[in-house]
Amino acid sequence: MSFFTRMKPISAATIYDPSQQLKRTLSWPHLVALGVGAIVGTGIYTLIGVGADRAGPAVMLAFLIAGAVCACAALCYAELATMMPQSGSAYTYTYSAIGEGSAWIVGWSLILEYSVVCAAVAVGWSGYAVGFLISAGIHLPPELLAGPHAGGIVNLPAVLIVAAVAGMLLIGTRESATVNTFLVLFKIAALALFVFLALPAFNGANFTPFMPYGFSSHVVDGQARGVMAAASIIFFAFYGFDAVSTAAEEAKNPARDLTIGIIGSMVACTIIYILVAAAAVGGLPFVEFATSEEPLAHVLRTLGHPGAATMIAAAAVIALPTVILAFMYGQSRIFFVMARDRLLPERFGRVNKAGTPVAVTIGTAAVVAVISGIFPLAEIAELANAGTLLAFVAVGVCVLVLRRTRPELPRIFRTPLHWLVAPLAVIGCIYLFISLPGATQWRFLIWNIIGVAVYLLYGRVKSRLA
């Protein structure tokens, strides 16, 4: 099993020729915006309602718990990203700390995670966009608005937004990151408007009782209830900061830019979530917006701000592509690095003159477009959580392993209290993984069984370290 444990040298970033080297064009504002763009999106616009339905006003506590687990993982990411400023995120760290076999499983899981997230958000964006078109008197053939599972042919709006985001990425990393920055600012401004309008209606009585369903996760009338039940689903609203670490090779000053990008985006999003949750629950009893598909817009509409409610919905349509961009960017970089390591066909590990991995970006977009355009996502979207949790566990383990096996390595950023923070990240993520539905865990296992077969038949033999 020596092939399973062979490790890539941490200094391996210097071995690639120019055709396999990404260009350093990003600074920390781009990376903070990339992280915020990935984190603040579908989660806060929709999951605040789901979380409130499961936990009541204690949804704020659920946000804090999920955010705390992700914060521990973020601190571990920051140490590894600055110590190994190479693209690939958790895959690259695992390759250098644990071994090739484990790295393959992590990378294979990340490919699944990023692809499913992109497709899910694309379908969600399609729903908002179609609603706006209908309100404007524009009606498209229903066959082009849903996949075969819903009686249609293809979800064309979802396919088109995926193509548009892929086009932005093909233009160039810096250019797409700049556009992403403006969209993120627009999204944050919309959430600030929500807080500004909802806070004047704040009613402390809406927080009583604070935990109507208790703390632990349990089933009531066939529905998961409790703070931890909410935290397990709200976790989806937090991950995304790891997409920043996939840009390590494109950061101008990795030590500074990655640290600020990862931790800055995590702190900013936690503050945003708590403020929005407090304004929503304080402005309206949670039972009145918990089941709404557009909870924030529903709150404003009920409080007598229909125009602002429309603006919030418009912000979702304009801003959700930032989530697709961030995760498609991350997925293409994971695939790119695995191809560069020859665990996948090496032709996908080439960049053009602008420093963009064209082949893998187009391939990623094609796969995401097929998933979002044809397949139902309700039953598989939770697979994204499974892939992310595995990656976070791997990162926490990598910090502990390298602190013991390679203590002499320079660490520009050191995870504070690593002996506590890293285990908390690992244990917290394992607990959240166990809390996922059994069907999701089985699908994730099947995906990785397929991945191991691909590795044994192809990657093991073709690997750059073989």
N, C-alpha and C positions, 0 to 999 in steps of 0.2 A: 504493500500500500504506500510505498515511498512517493509515488506520483501524487497521491492525495494530500500529502503533507509538504510537498516541495513549496518553497516560499520565494517570492520575488524580492530582490534587494530593495530596501527603502530608497536607495539613491538611483533607482532604475529610470527616473525621469530623464536622465541625460543620454540614454542609449538610442533614442529614436532619431531618424533622419528628418529633414525639414518637411517632407511630404506627410509625415505622421506626427507633426508637432502643431498644437493649437497656438494661436496668437494671444498675447497678453494685452487685452484692450479694455478690461473692466476695472472700475475702481469701487470703493465701498458703497457709495450711494446706489450704484447699479445693483450690487449684491443684496443690500437691504431691501431694495424695491423688488428684486427677484424673489426673495424670501417672503416678504409681505404679500406679493402677488400670488404666491403659491398657497400661503396659509389662509389669508382672508379671502373667502370666496363662497363656494357652495355652503360651507359649514355655518358661518354666521348668518347667512341669508335664509337658510332653511332648517338647520339642525337645532337652532335655539328653540324652535317650536317642538321638535321631537324630544329634546332634552327636558323641556318644561313639562311635557306630557308624562315623562317618566319620573321626574324628581320634584315637580312643582317649583316654588320659588328657590329651592335649594339647587336649581340648575346652575346658579352662580358658584356654588361649592363644587359641582361637577366640573365646571370649567376650570376651577383652581386645581383640582386633582389631576385632570388630564393634562393641564398645562405644567404642573409640577413634574410629572413623569417625563414629558417632552423636554422640559428645561434641563433635567438631569442628562438626558440623551444629548441635548444641544451642547452642554458643557464638554461632554466626551467628544462630540463631533469637532468642536473647536480645537481641542488639543491635537487630534489626529490630522485634521485638515491643514493646520499650520506646520505640523511636523512632516507631513507627506503632501505637499501642494501639487497633487496630481489629480486629474479627472478620474472619476470612477466611484467616488463616495465610499460607502461601506464595503463595496466589492474590493476596491483597491486596498483599503486598510486591512481587511481580512486576509487578502493574498499575502501581505507582508508580515502579518502577525501570527496567523494560524496555519494557513496553507492553501494550496490551489483548490482542493476539493471543496472545502468550506466556502472559499471565495466564490466558486462557481454557483453553489446553492444560493448564496446571498445575491449574487448578480442576477441569476435566473429569476429569483423572487422579486427583485427590483424591476426587472423588465415587465413582469406581470403587474406589479403595483402601479407603475407609471402609466402603462397602457390603459388599464382599467379606469384609472382616475381621469385620464384625458377623455376617454369615451363617455364616461358617466357625466362629466361636466358638459361635454358637447351636446349630449341629449338634453340635459337640463337647460342649456342655453337655447336650444331649439324650441323648447316649450315656451320660454319667455318671448322669444322672437316671433313665434307664430301668433302668440296672444297680441303682441303689438301690431302685427300686420292685420289681424282681424279687426282690431279697434280702429285701424286706419282705413278699413273698408277693402282691404286686399285679401282675397281668398285664394289659396293655392289648392290644387287637387289633393284630396286627403290621401291618395295613394303615395304621394311624395312627402308625406309628413310623418310616416311611421313605417317600421319594418314589417316583415311578414307575420311576426308574432301578434301584431295588432291589426292585421287585415290590410296592411299597405304593401308597398313594394320596397321603398327605401326612405329613410329619414334624411331627405335631401339637405335641409338647413344644417343638420349636424355634420354631414359630410363637407358642406361648403365652409363651415367655420374651421374645421380641421385643416382643410386645404389652405385657407387664408393664414392661419397661424404658422403652418409649415412654410408658406411663402415668406413670411416675416423672418423666420429662422434662416432660410436660404439666402436672404439678402445679406446677412452678416450678423454676428453675435452682438457687436456694439450697437448697431442700428436697431435690432429687435429689442435689446435691453433698454434703449432710450425710449422707444415707443411704449414698452412695458412700464417704465417709470411714470409716464404721464397718465396711463390708464390706472395705475395703482393710486396715484394722487387723487384722481377723480373718484375712485371707489372709497377711499378714506374720507373724502369730503362729504360723500353721501351718507356715510355712517355718522359723521359728526353732525350733519343736519338732523338725522334721526334722534340722536341724543339731545340736541338743542331743543327740538320740538316736543319730545316725550317727557323730559325732566320736569317742566312746569306742572305736569299733571301727576307728579309723583305722589303716591299714597302709601304710607307705611303699612296700612292695614292689609295691603295685597301680599305682604310677606308673612302673614300669619294664617295657618301654621307654616313654619318655614320648611319642615320636612314632612309633608303629609303622608309620604309612602315609606318613610324610614331611610336608613343609610344603606344597608346591604341590598344586593340585587336579589329579587324574588319575583315570582309570577303571581299576578292578580288578574283573575278573569281572562287568562290566556295572554296577558300582556306583561312584559318585563317592567318592573317598577323599582324605585329606589335610586339613591344618589349614584351608586356604583353602576347601576344599569344605564343611567344617563351618561356617566363618564366613559363607559365602554364604547358608546356610539359617538359622543362628542369628541373623542380622540381623533376622529376623522377630520375635525375642524382645525386641528393643530399641526398635524404633520405637513411638511412642505419646506421647512427650513433646511432639510437635508439636500434639497435641490441646489442650495447655494454651494455646498461642498463639491458638487459635480463641476463647478466652474473654477476649481483650484488652479488649473493650468492657464486660465485666461485672466486671472487676477493680476493686476500690475504689481501690487505689493501684498503677496499672500498672507504674510504674518499679520499685517494690520487689517487688510480688507476682509479676509475670511472671518477673523475674530469678530469684527464689528458687524459683518453681514449676517452671520449665524446667530450670535447672541442678541444683536440689535433687533433683528426681525422677530425673534421669539419674544423678547420683552415687550416690544411695541404691540404685537398681536394679543398678548395676554391682557394688557391694559385695555385695548380696544374691546375685547370680548366681555370683560367684566363691566365696563361702562355701558355697553349696549344691552347686556343682560339686565343690569340694574334698572336702566331706563325703561326697558320693555315690561318687566314684571312690576315696577313701580307705577307705570302708566296705566296698566290694564291687568286685571286678574288673569293669571296664567291659563285658566280653563277657557278663556275667550279667544286665545290665539294659539294654543298648544297644537291644535289639529289643522291649522291653516297651512296651505302650501306656500304661502308668502307671508310669514308671520310679521315681519317688520312693516311691510306695507299695510297689513291688516290693522296693526296697532295704530298707525298714523291715520288711517281711514276712519277708524272708530273714534279717535280723538278729534275728528273734524278737520283733518288736513289732507283732503283728497289729492290736491295738486302735489304735495310733497310725497304722498304715497306713490303716485305715478312716477315721480322722479327717482324714488328708491328702486322701483321695479326697472326703470330705464337704466339705472346704474348697474343693476345686475346683468342686464343684457350687454352693456358696454364693457363691464369689468370682468365678467366670467372668463372671457378669452385669455386674461392674464394667467389664470390657473392652468388652462390648457397649455399656454406658452411655456410656463415654468416647468411643468411635468413632461411635456414633449421634449423640451431642452434637456432635462435630466435623463430621460429614457434614451435619447439619441446618444448622449455622452457615455452612458453605461454600456450600451451596445458597441459604441465606437472603441472604448477601451478594451472590452472583452475581445473584439476583433483584432485590435492591435496586439493583444497578447496571444493571438492565434487560437483562442478557445472557440471562436466563431470564425467564419471565412474572413481572411485577412483583407479582402477587397473592401470590406465595410470599414476598415480602419484607415482610410485615406482621406485627406482633406484637399480642398481646391486652393487656388491662389489666395482667396480671401480668408483662408483658415477655417472653412466650414466643412464638416463631414457630410457632403451632399448625399451620397448613396444611402447612408444609414438614416438621415433625416427624412428622405423620401420614403424609404422602407417603413420607418416608424409611422409616418403619416398615413401610409396606405393601410397598415394593419389597424390603426385607430379608426380610420374612416370606415373600414368594413365592420368593425365591432359596433361603432356608434350608429351606422346607417342601417344595419340589418338585425342585430341580435338584441334580445331583451336584456336589460342590465340589472333589473331589480334583484335577481337572485345571486349575481356574481359580484356586485359592487363591493361587498364586504371583503372580497379577496384582497382588495387594496390594503385594508387594515392588516391582514395577515402578513403580507409581504413587508409592510413597513415595520411591524412589530419585530419580525425576524431580523431585519437590518439593524434596528435599534439595539436589540439584544447583542448582536455581533459587535457593534461599536463599543458597547460597555465592556464586553469581554476583551476586546482588543486593547483597550486602555489598561486593563489590569494585567494582561499578558505582557505587553511591552514595558510597563513599569517594572516588571520583575525580570524579564529576559534581556531588555535593552535599556537599562537605567542611564547609560552614558549618552544616549542620543539627545541632542539639543532640543529643548521644548520651548518654543517661543511663547506659547500659551499653555499653562499647566492647569488641568482640571482641579479646582480646589477640593480638598478632602476627597481625593479620588477613591480612597478605600471605602467611602460611604456613598458618594454620588454615583459611581459606576455600578455598584451592586443594586442601588435603588432603581437605577434605570433598567437593569436586567430583570429584577424581580417584578417591578411595576409592569413592564411590557409582557412578561410571561403571564402575569395575572390577567391582563387585558386580553391576551390571546386565548387563554382558557375561557374567558367570558364570551368569546365569539360563538355564534351558533355552530352546532356540531356539523351541519352540512357544509358550512364554509371551511371548517378545519379539514374535512375529507377532500373537498375540491382542491384545497391548497396542497394537501399531501399528494394527490394525483398529479398536479402540475409539477411538483418537484420530483416525483418518480420519473416522469417523462424527461425532466431536465437531467437527472442523473444518467439516464440511458443515453441522452445526447452527448453528455460529457464523456462517458466511457467509450462510446463508439467514435467520437470525433475529437473533442477537446483534449482528452488525455493523450492522444497520439500526435495531434498537430500543435500542441502547446509550444510556446517559445522556449519553455524550460524543459521540453521533452528531450 
